[in-house]
């Protein structure tokens, strides 16, 4: 508990900023879902076939994995809050549409006939009879959608939208439960608060005649109006004010700046902060950070669309995944092919190698290494039938990794399990698996005391770190060229490993580590 409180105090300002971002995205998404969902729910009450189709589509959309839906939208609408809000709206629509439809169609037809008989028009019947009677159902749908939205917004961080999911991702990267809890607990509390406030709103605006007999309370008209006014204030505080705040900030606080992107792992964040601070120190260019992008393809799409201006990646990732080039083990050739290919296909520029390499390695525990005499990849190939591989899903699916290993060497493990990045370290240290994939600069390899197997068969391609940016960035900011070159070959693999260790194990922030490195090199 003490360590959690220390982390909370150290990161309280960052946490407040992320909480506000989380609240804003939730409010915008729920407000949009409310308007669209109620309108659709009313519209489909006139046609059962249309209702079945619309509700069926809403059910189908909600079954799509959220991270997949987010990744699908990025090439079309860019990164940041836009794809995140669209994703949340899609997930939040179903309860509102369904409950609106159920509430209105469940009204006794005799009541509607009576309303028609006293001369109420179609719109009067809707506003004075149908919606008030259906209100408890509609509010129940809104409450479900709002609570769901709070949880779903955590995924938004993987498109650079911020929110409490950012803190959760930092915790997962560092295998630090304190950081995970620092993001998860406020999200849970926000969900409870949203549900509590919407419950109060529902209670205050529901007509007394629709409540159970034991809940009906007589009150003067003035008091009833006061309660409904308070409900409107709560709605404004919960939905409208954060929405207006977000829109106003995006309109009035927008300025031309250099946007530095980074992916959702520690090394990428450190490199992003190194470039950010170095450029800020050496130039007058305003800097904006867009971090936590989920993978190379999303990041490349963001660079191509202009949502970001630069990011760091690895030649061994860019060659097969972006340029679809056959894998090579010649370091210089891979770099040249990446530099030429990105320029020709995307008009991207590629810096000289930064110096560090984050090449894939396979790793085992000291006990497994001793038991099976494993220190090299060639030895693993012969022992594979006796070993369980627990690795990232990417390692099992990418054609240049496990499938190629199976094809080239006929390697077949006793069992292969796909695991989330940091869970695989927990699995191997607890003995659930025998072998895992890792990276040369991965701090958790050092923390877990794993043995990295030497690639004596030259299987893994080179993964030199490089900086990628659009050609027009140098035209807009010509002073960047000299600044960026200061990091050419400046970071060794051991230095990068130590920086990752300071963040993932030592608990330092990426900004602190980046600053200390630049100071040690005399660059700031």
Order of alpha helices (4+ residues) and beta strands (2+ residues): alpha-alpha-alpha-alpha-alpha-alpha-alpha-alpha-alpha-alpha-alpha-alpha-beta-alpha-beta-alpha-beta-alpha-alpha-beta-beta-alpha-alpha-beta-alpha-alpha-beta-alpha-beta-alpha-beta-beta-alpha-alpha-alpha-alpha
